[in-house]
Amino acid sequence: MPNRIIRENILSSEPVCSLDWATEVFYRRLLSVVDDYPLQVDRVREADISRWMAICQKAGMIVLYQGVIGGKEFFNLLSWCMGQTYA
């Protein structure tokens, strides 16, 4: 698995700082496993994950959408500083 480094500017990011504690923890964990499957349904309820995803979208940190084929849900992770999409 690639090594990911979260820079210190996440601590002063307005979108990140606007999140409640549980959503911020979810978002930080999401950053760590964005290319993996982040659900821990044995420890976290899917309803909580859906709520946290909606909060992150409202804060402009992710974009949620449904795929055209099969209707699967996807998200696009945005930069916490400038609203830019990660490559």
VEXDREN-2710 file (C-alpha; in Angstrom, 1 decimal):
% VEXDREN-2710
k/r/px/py/pz
1/MET/0.0/0.0/0.0
2/PRO/1.4/3.5/-0.8
3/ASN/2.5/5.7/2.0
4/ARG/0.2/8.7/2.4
5/ILE/1.2/11.9/4.2
6/ILE/-1.4/14.3/5.4
7/ARG/0.1/17.7/5.6
8/GLU/-0.2/20.0/8.6
9/ASN/-2.4/22.4/6.7
10/ILE/-5.3/20.1/7.3
11/LEU/-5.3/21.4/10.9
12/SER/-6.2/24.9/9.6
13/SER/-8.5/23.9/6.8
14/GLU/-11.8/25.7/7.1
15/PRO/-13.8/22.8/5.6
16/VAL/-12.1/20.2/7.9
17/CYS/-12.5/22.5/11.0
18/SER/-16.2/22.9/10.2
19/LEU/-16.8/19.2/10.7
20/ASP/-18.0/17.6/14.0
21/TRP/-15.5/15.3/15.6
22/ALA/-16.9/12.0/14.3
23/THR/-17.1/13.3/10.8
24/GLU/-13.6/14.6/10.9
25/VAL/-12.3/11.3/12.1
26/PHE/-14.3/9.6/9.3
27/TYR/-12.8/12.0/6.7
28/ARG/-9.3/11.5/7.9
29/ARG/-9.7/7.7/7.7
30/LEU/-11.3/8.1/4.3
31/LEU/-8.1/9.9/3.1
32/SER/-6.0/6.9/4.3
33/VAL/-8.0/4.3/2.4
34/VAL/-9.5/6.3/-0.5
35/ASP/-8.4/3.6/-2.9
36/ASP/-9.5/0.8/-0.7
37/TYR/-12.8/-0.3/0.8
38/PRO/-13.3/2.0/3.9
39/LEU/-16.3/0.4/5.4
40/GLN/-16.0/-1.3/8.8
41/VAL/-19.6/-2.4/9.0
42/ASP/-18.8/-4.6/12.0
43/ARG/-17.7/-1.5/13.9
44/VAL/-19.5/1.4/12.2
45/ARG/-23.1/1.6/11.1
46/GLU/-23.7/2.2/7.4
47/ALA/-26.2/4.9/8.4
48/ASP/-23.4/6.8/10.1
49/ILE/-21.1/6.5/7.1
50/SER/-23.9/7.8/4.8
51/ARG/-24.5/10.8/7.2
52/TRP/-20.7/11.6/7.4
53/MET/-20.4/11.4/3.6
54/ALA/-23.3/13.8/3.3
55/ILE/-21.7/16.2/5.8
56/CYS/-18.4/16.0/3.9
57/GLN/-20.2/16.7/0.6
58/LYS/-22.0/19.7/2.1
59/ALA/-18.6/21.0/3.4
60/GLY/-17.2/20.8/-0.2
61/MET/-14.7/18.1/0.6
62/ILE/-16.2/15.3/-1.6
63/VAL/-18.7/15.0/-4.4
64/LEU/-21.1/12.1/-4.3
65/TYR/-22.6/10.7/-7.5
66/GLN/-24.1/7.5/-9.0
67/GLY/-22.5/5.6/-11.8
68/VAL/-24.3/5.3/-15.1
69/ILE/-23.9/1.6/-15.3
70/GLY/-25.3/-0.4/-12.4
71/GLY/-26.2/2.7/-10.4
72/LYS/-23.3/2.2/-7.9
73/GLU/-22.4/5.1/-5.6
74/PHE/-19.1/6.8/-6.0
75/PHE/-17.4/9.9/-4.7
76/ASN/-14.7/12.2/-5.8
77/LEU/-12.3/13.4/-3.0
78/LEU/-11.5/17.1/-3.2
79/SER/-8.6/19.0/-1.8
80/TRP/-9.3/20.4/1.6
81/CYS/-7.5/23.6/0.8
82/MET/-8.6/24.8/-2.6
83/GLY/-11.5/22.6/-3.6
84/GLN/-9.4/21.0/-6.3
85/THR/-9.8/17.4/-7.3
86/TYR/-7.0/15.0/-6.4
87/ALA/-5.2/13.4/-9.4
END
